[in-house]
Amino acid sequence: MKMSRTGRRAVGSSFAALMIGAAALAAAPTAAAKSYSLDVDNVTLKKPGVLVDVNYTCDDGDVNWLIVNVTELGKSSGGAFGGASVNKVTCDHESHKARVYVDPVKGQFAKGSKVRATVSYFSTDSGLSGWVRDMVKDL
């Protein structure tokens, strides 16, 4: 069965409109774009532990923790772990600073020690994220 000239035009116009709409959708920015950033700004000695300054940005409404690990390099024992609680992490697309005190699990950090401070996001929805940053510094 042959399609009429009007039917072919209608199909062609519909196809063109569909292609233009698909191209516009592909070129549009993602509505759910994530505005995340994370950085260790500084690590300072505050006996027996250390203070870790973190700069971060996260999306509106996200519920995140900042997880901070500090380990003394060159020693198999020692190290420390600490985290900022949910109510100290503000997620609103703006840049924020958090200061996290990390208490050592064993022993204490000393002046002149070389440490690695690692910070990452922990989401209550999805667990640890791929956002991990670190800094190596002499105390």
C-alpha positions as CSV (number, residue, x, y, z in Angstrom):
1,M,0.0,0.0,0.0
2,K,1.3,3.4,-1.0
3,M,1.4,6.3,1.5
4,S,-0.1,9.6,0.3
5,R,1.9,12.6,-0.2
6,T,0.3,14.3,2.9
7,G,1.1,11.2,5.0
8,R,4.8,11.2,3.9
9,R,5.0,14.9,4.8
10,A,3.5,14.3,8.2
11,V,5.9,11.4,8.9
12,G,8.9,13.5,7.7
13,S,7.9,16.5,9.8
14,S,7.4,14.3,12.9
15,F,10.8,12.7,12.4
16,A,12.5,16.1,11.9
17,A,10.9,17.4,15.1
18,L,12.0,14.3,17.0
19,M,15.6,14.8,15.8
20,I,15.7,18.5,16.7
21,G,14.3,17.7,20.2
22,A,16.9,14.9,20.7
23,A,19.7,17.2,19.6
24,A,18.6,19.9,22.1
25,L,18.3,17.4,24.9
26,A,21.8,16.0,24.2
27,A,23.3,19.6,24.2
28,A,21.5,20.7,27.4
29,P,23.5,20.6,30.7
30,T,22.7,17.8,33.1
31,A,20.1,18.8,35.6
32,A,21.7,16.6,38.3
33,A,25.2,17.9,37.8
34,K,27.3,17.4,40.9
35,S,29.2,20.3,42.4
36,Y,31.6,18.5,44.6
37,S,35.1,19.5,45.5
38,L,37.4,18.3,48.3
39,D,40.9,19.3,49.4
40,V,43.2,19.0,52.4
41,D,44.3,22.6,53.1
42,N,46.6,22.1,56.1
43,V,47.8,19.7,58.7
44,T,49.1,21.0,62.1
45,L,50.3,19.3,65.3
46,K,48.0,19.6,68.3
47,K,49.3,17.1,70.8
48,P,48.6,14.3,71.1
49,G,46.8,14.5,67.7
50,V,46.6,16.7,64.6
51,L,44.3,19.3,63.2
52,V,43.3,18.8,59.6
53,D,41.8,21.7,57.7
54,V,39.5,20.7,54.8
55,N,37.9,22.7,52.0
56,Y,34.8,21.2,50.5
57,T,31.7,21.8,48.4
58,C,28.7,19.4,48.0
59,D,25.2,19.5,46.5
60,D,22.1,20.9,48.2
61,G,20.4,18.4,50.4
62,D,23.2,15.8,50.3
63,V,24.0,14.3,53.7
64,N,27.8,13.6,53.9
65,W,30.4,13.0,56.4
66,L,34.0,14.0,56.0
67,I,36.2,11.0,56.8
68,V,39.8,11.9,57.8
69,N,42.6,9.4,58.2
70,V,46.1,10.5,59.4
71,T,49.1,8.1,59.4
72,E,52.6,8.6,60.4
73,L,54.8,7.6,57.5
74,G,57.8,5.3,58.0
75,K,56.3,3.6,61.0
76,S,54.2,0.4,60.9
77,S,52.3,1.2,64.1
78,G,50.6,4.5,65.1
79,G,48.3,6.5,63.0
80,A,45.0,8.1,63.7
81,F,41.4,8.3,62.5
82,G,38.8,11.0,62.9
83,G,35.7,12.4,61.2
84,A,33.5,15.4,61.1
85,S,29.9,14.6,62.0
86,V,27.0,15.2,59.6
87,N,25.8,18.3,61.3
88,K,29.2,20.0,60.7
89,V,29.1,19.3,56.9
90,T,27.0,21.9,55.1
91,C,25.9,20.9,51.6
92,D,24.6,24.0,49.6
93,H,26.8,24.3,46.5
94,E,29.0,26.8,48.4
95,S,32.7,26.4,49.5
96,H,33.1,25.6,53.2
97,K,36.0,24.8,55.6
98,A,36.0,22.2,58.3
99,R,38.7,21.7,60.9
100,V,38.9,18.1,62.1
101,Y,40.8,17.0,65.2
102,V,42.3,13.6,64.7
103,D,43.1,11.8,67.9
104,P,45.8,9.1,67.6
105,V,44.7,5.5,68.1
106,K,48.0,4.6,69.7
107,G,50.9,6.9,70.8
108,Q,51.0,10.5,69.7
109,F,52.3,12.5,66.8
110,A,55.5,14.4,67.4
111,K,57.0,17.5,65.9
112,G,59.1,16.5,62.8
113,S,56.9,13.5,62.1
114,K,56.0,13.1,58.4
115,V,52.3,12.3,58.1
116,R,49.8,11.6,55.3
117,A,46.3,13.1,55.9
118,T,43.6,11.6,53.6
119,V,40.0,13.0,53.4
120,S,37.0,11.5,51.7
121,Y,33.3,11.9,51.6
122,F,31.0,9.3,53.1
123,S,27.4,9.5,52.0
124,T,24.6,8.0,54.2
125,D,23.0,6.9,50.9
126,S,25.9,5.3,49.0
127,G,28.9,4.9,51.4
128,L,32.4,6.0,50.5
129,S,32.6,8.2,47.4
130,G,35.3,8.3,44.8
131,W,36.3,11.8,46.1
132,V,39.5,11.3,48.0
133,R,42.3,13.8,48.5
134,D,45.5,13.7,50.5
135,M,48.5,15.7,51.7
136,V,51.9,14.6,53.0
137,K,53.4,17.0,55.4
138,D,56.1,17.3,58.1
139,L,54.6,18.4,61.4
